[in-house]
Amino acid sequence: MQVFLYLSAAILDFMRHKTLF
């Protein structure tokens, strides 16, 4: 289940960066 955690972390990071701009 490491892939799921990696995916969720990547999505959260992407959304966080998107909100910055």
ZIKA-V934126 format. One record per residue. RES is the residue in one small letter. PHI is phi in whole degrees, -180 to 180 (NA if undefined). D_LAST is the distance of its C-alpha to the last C-alpha in Angstrom with 2 decimals. Layout:
BEGIN
RES&PHI&D_LAST  RES&PHI&D_LAST
END
This chain:
BEGIN
m&NA&31.27  q&-69&29.21  v&-64&27.42  f&-64&26.21  l&-64&24.88  y&-64&23.13  l&-64&21.59  s&-62&20.44  a&-65&18.97  a&-66&17.11  i&-65&15.76  l&-63&14.74  d&-64&13.03  f&-64&11.18  m&-64&10.16  r&-63&9.22  h&-69&6.91  k&-68&5.52  t&-71&5.33  l&-61&3.79  f&-101&0.00
END
